[in-house]
Amino acid sequence: MQFGIAVFPSKEVQDFANDWRIRHDPKYNAIPPHLTIRDKGDLSNERLKEAVAHLDAVASTLSPFTIRFNRVSTFFPVSNVLYLALEDPLPVQQLQQAICSGPLAIPAPNFVYTPHVTIGQQMDPDELHDLYGNLRMSDVSLESVIDRVHLLHATENGFWTAYQSFQFRG
C-alpha cells in the first residue's frame, strides 16, 4: 500500500489555500490542503500493522495544539512551490519527529522538514515569481487547531484518502 501521513488544517485555511490551488496546483483534485508529516512510501501488510500501532501510541501522548499561518513563502530555487508558512513551525516539527520514528523512521531525509500548506506547485518560474511578488505582500492571518493525524493511502486513480485517523489523547 502506498501511504503518507498528514494533518488537515481548518476549513478556513483549506478554503484560503484552495482559492489558489485550483489554478496553481495540478494536484488540487488528488488531496485536500494539508501539512505533510511523512512523505509517501510503501507499506506491506505487516508494516502497516506496525505503523498503525506506532501512530496510535504517539497520538496517545499528544495534546491538541494551535498553529498560525502568517505569510506566503516559496521553496524557489529548490522547487517551484508556493506555500502558506507557519508563524512558529516548532510544534509541527516536533509532531513530525515523534511520528517519523520507530517503524516510520525516514532513513536519510533528502531535505530539511518545513511544515507548510502548498498553494501552488510545478509552476513556470515567471508565474511563480509574479504570483509570489503579489502574495508576499498579502496579510495572512489564519489559525487551525491540530488534534489528530491521518494515515493516508493512495487509491488506484491517484487520489489520497484517509485509511485511519488518530486523535490526540494526551
BADOKOL-687081 format. One record per residue (C-alpha): residue number from 1; x, y, z. Coordinates in steps of 0.02 Angstrom, whole numbers, always signed. Example, Ala and Ser with C-alpha at 12.3 -4.5 7.8 and 13.67 -1.06 7.14 Angstrom:
{num:1	xx:+615	yy:-225	zz:+390};
{num:2	xx:+684	yy:-53	zz:+357};
//
This chain:
{num:1	xx:+0	yy:+0	zz:+0};
{num:2	xx:+64	yy:+173	zz:-42};
{num:3	xx:+42	yy:+283	zz:+112};
{num:4	xx:+76	yy:+456	zz:+179};
{num:5	xx:+43	yy:+543	zz:+344};
{num:6	xx:-34	yy:+717	zz:+356};
{num:7	xx:-134	yy:+837	zz:+461};
{num:8	xx:-276	yy:+937	zz:+387};
{num:9	xx:-296	yy:+1118	zz:+439};
{num:10	xx:-462	yy:+1204	zz:+475};
{num:11	xx:-592	yy:+1232	zz:+339};
{num:12	xx:-546	yy:+1417	zz:+339};
{num:13	xx:-364	yy:+1376	zz:+297};
{num:14	xx:-417	yy:+1245	zz:+168};
{num:15	xx:-535	yy:+1368	zz:+83};
{num:16	xx:-399	yy:+1502	zz:+76};
{num:17	xx:-273	yy:+1377	zz:+4};
{num:18	xx:-398	yy:+1306	zz:-121};
{num:19	xx:-433	yy:+1479	zz:-193};
{num:20	xx:-253	yy:+1474	zz:-256};
{num:21	xx:-231	yy:+1286	zz:-279};
{num:22	xx:-374	yy:+1271	zz:-404};
{num:23	xx:-270	yy:+1374	zz:-528};
{num:24	xx:-91	yy:+1339	zz:-475};
{num:25	xx:-82	yy:+1160	zz:-408};
{num:26	xx:-102	yy:+1013	zz:-528};
{num:27	xx:-133	yy:+901	zz:-375};
{num:28	xx:-284	yy:+1004	zz:-323};
{num:29	xx:-407	yy:+861	zz:-353};
{num:30	xx:-296	yy:+724	zz:-281};
{num:31	xx:-289	yy:+782	zz:-99};
{num:32	xx:-361	yy:+924	zz:+7};
{num:33	xx:-244	yy:+1058	zz:+77};
{num:34	xx:-136	yy:+978	zz:+210};
{num:35	xx:+29	yy:+981	zz:+303};
{num:36	xx:+132	yy:+828	zz:+256};
{num:37	xx:+204	yy:+743	zz:+409};
{num:38	xx:+283	yy:+596	zz:+318};
{num:39	xx:+302	yy:+591	zz:+130};
{num:40	xx:+233	yy:+447	zz:+30};
{num:41	xx:+307	yy:+274	zz:+43};
{num:42	xx:+257	yy:+91	zz:+31};
{num:43	xx:+196	yy:-21	zz:+172};
{num:44	xx:+172	yy:-209	zz:+171};
{num:45	xx:+25	yy:-278	zz:+271};
{num:46	xx:+142	yy:-321	zz:+415};
{num:47	xx:+224	yy:-149	zz:+416};
{num:48	xx:+52	yy:-69	zz:+403};
{num:49	xx:+3	yy:-151	zz:+568};
{num:50	xx:+164	yy:-87	zz:+647};
{num:51	xx:+133	yy:+88	zz:+579};
{num:52	xx:-46	yy:+92	zz:+646};
{num:53	xx:+12	yy:+35	zz:+818};
{num:54	xx:+151	yy:+166	zz:+817};
{num:55	xx:+34	yy:+307	zz:+764};
{num:56	xx:-92	yy:+257	zz:+897};
{num:57	xx:+45	yy:+255	zz:+1030};
{num:58	xx:+112	yy:+425	zz:+977};
{num:59	xx:-64	yy:+501	zz:+969};
{num:60	xx:-98	yy:+441	zz:+1146};
{num:61	xx:+43	yy:+553	zz:+1210};
{num:62	xx:+0	yy:+711	zz:+1113};
{num:63	xx:-118	yy:+854	zz:+1154};
{num:64	xx:-205	yy:+966	zz:+1027};
{num:65	xx:-111	yy:+1124	zz:+980};
{num:66	xx:-144	yy:+1281	zz:+879};
{num:67	xx:-45	yy:+1333	zz:+726};
{num:68	xx:-45	yy:+1503	zz:+642};
{num:69	xx:-8	yy:+1540	zz:+461};
{num:70	xx:+61	yy:+1716	zz:+440};
{num:71	xx:+135	yy:+1729	zz:+266};
{num:72	xx:+160	yy:+1656	zz:+93};
{num:73	xx:+333	yy:+1588	zz:+53};
{num:74	xx:+421	yy:+1485	zz:-80};
{num:75	xx:+548	yy:+1345	zz:-95};
{num:76	xx:+623	yy:+1425	zz:-252};
{num:77	xx:+755	yy:+1391	zz:-319};
{num:78	xx:+749	yy:+1213	zz:-248};
{num:79	xx:+573	yy:+1187	zz:-315};
{num:80	xx:+439	yy:+1296	zz:-391};
{num:81	xx:+319	yy:+1287	zz:-243};
{num:82	xx:+220	yy:+1424	zz:-157};
{num:83	xx:+152	yy:+1388	zz:+15};
{num:84	xx:+71	yy:+1455	zz:+172};
{num:85	xx:+206	yy:+1467	zz:+306};
{num:86	xx:+187	yy:+1447	zz:+492};
{num:87	xx:+223	yy:+1584	zz:+618};
{num:88	xx:+302	yy:+1451	zz:+730};
{num:89	xx:+341	yy:+1285	zz:+645};
{num:90	xx:+411	yy:+1202	zz:+803};
{num:91	xx:+252	yy:+1111	zz:+862};
{num:92	xx:+228	yy:+1030	zz:+691};
{num:93	xx:+414	yy:+990	zz:+679};
{num:94	xx:+402	yy:+903	zz:+849};
{num:95	xx:+249	yy:+807	zz:+788};
{num:96	xx:+345	yy:+753	zz:+634};
{num:97	xx:+493	yy:+695	zz:+739};
{num:98	xx:+380	yy:+592	zz:+853};
{num:99	xx:+289	yy:+510	zz:+707};
{num:100	xx:+441	yy:+481	zz:+596};
{num:101	xx:+524	yy:+366	zz:+721};
{num:102	xx:+520	yy:+178	zz:+752};
{num:103	xx:+434	yy:+89	zz:+607};
{num:104	xx:+403	yy:+255	zz:+518};
{num:105	xx:+582	yy:+320	zz:+530};
{num:106	xx:+649	yy:+405	zz:+374};
{num:107	xx:+819	yy:+326	zz:+335};
{num:108	xx:+903	yy:+475	zz:+252};
{num:109	xx:+795	yy:+631	zz:+230};
{num:110	xx:+826	yy:+724	zz:+67};
{num:111	xx:+779	yy:+893	zz:+140};
{num:112	xx:+753	yy:+991	zz:+300};
{num:113	xx:+572	yy:+968	zz:+355};
{num:114	xx:+474	yy:+1130	zz:+332};
{num:115	xx:+291	yy:+1113	zz:+381};
{num:116	xx:+178	yy:+1208	zz:+261};
{num:117	xx:+18	yy:+1204	zz:+157};
{num:118	xx:+53	yy:+1207	zz:-30};
{num:119	xx:-45	yy:+1335	zz:-131};
{num:120	xx:+48	yy:+1315	zz:-297};
{num:121	xx:+173	yy:+1193	zz:-371};
{num:122	xx:+252	yy:+1138	zz:-535};
{num:123	xx:+237	yy:+1318	zz:-591};
{num:124	xx:+334	yy:+1405	zz:-727};
{num:125	xx:+469	yy:+1513	zz:-643};
{num:126	xx:+396	yy:+1675	zz:-712};
{num:127	xx:+222	yy:+1630	zz:-650};
{num:128	xx:+295	yy:+1584	zz:-480};
{num:129	xx:+388	yy:+1749	zz:-462};
{num:130	xx:+239	yy:+1851	zz:-520};
{num:131	xx:+120	yy:+1766	zz:-401};
{num:132	xx:+243	yy:+1767	zz:-256};
{num:133	xx:+277	yy:+1952	zz:-285};
{num:134	xx:+92	yy:+1987	zz:-261};
{num:135	xx:+58	yy:+1865	zz:-120};
{num:136	xx:+208	yy:+1903	zz:-9};
{num:137	xx:+132	yy:+2074	zz:+24};
{num:138	xx:-34	yy:+1997	zz:+75};
{num:139	xx:-92	yy:+2000	zz:+255};
{num:140	xx:-108	yy:+1817	zz:+302};
{num:141	xx:-178	yy:+1776	zz:+474};
{num:142	xx:-254	yy:+1603	zz:+484};
{num:143	xx:-268	yy:+1483	zz:+630};
{num:144	xx:-300	yy:+1299	zz:+647};
{num:145	xx:-313	yy:+1177	zz:+792};
{num:146	xx:-219	yy:+1015	zz:+758};
{num:147	xx:-298	yy:+874	zz:+858};
{num:148	xx:-266	yy:+720	zz:+752};
{num:149	xx:-153	yy:+646	zz:+620};
{num:150	xx:-208	yy:+545	zz:+469};
{num:151	xx:-132	yy:+391	zz:+390};
{num:152	xx:-174	yy:+413	zz:+206};
{num:153	xx:-169	yy:+290	zz:+62};
{num:154	xx:-164	yy:+319	zz:-124};
{num:155	xx:-308	yy:+247	zz:-224};
{num:156	xx:-284	yy:+165	zz:-394};
{num:157	xx:-331	yy:+327	zz:-482};
{num:158	xx:-202	yy:+430	zz:-387};
{num:159	xx:-316	yy:+511	zz:-258};
{num:160	xx:-269	yy:+512	zz:-74};
{num:161	xx:-394	yy:+462	zz:+59};
{num:162	xx:-388	yy:+430	zz:+246};
{num:163	xx:-352	yy:+250	zz:+293};
{num:164	xx:-360	yy:+287	zz:+479};
{num:165	xx:-359	yy:+441	zz:+590};
{num:166	xx:-277	yy:+456	zz:+760};
{num:167	xx:-349	yy:+582	zz:+883};
{num:168	xx:-227	yy:+658	zz:+1007};
{num:169	xx:-267	yy:+593	zz:+1181};
{num:170	xx:-126	yy:+662	zz:+1289};
//
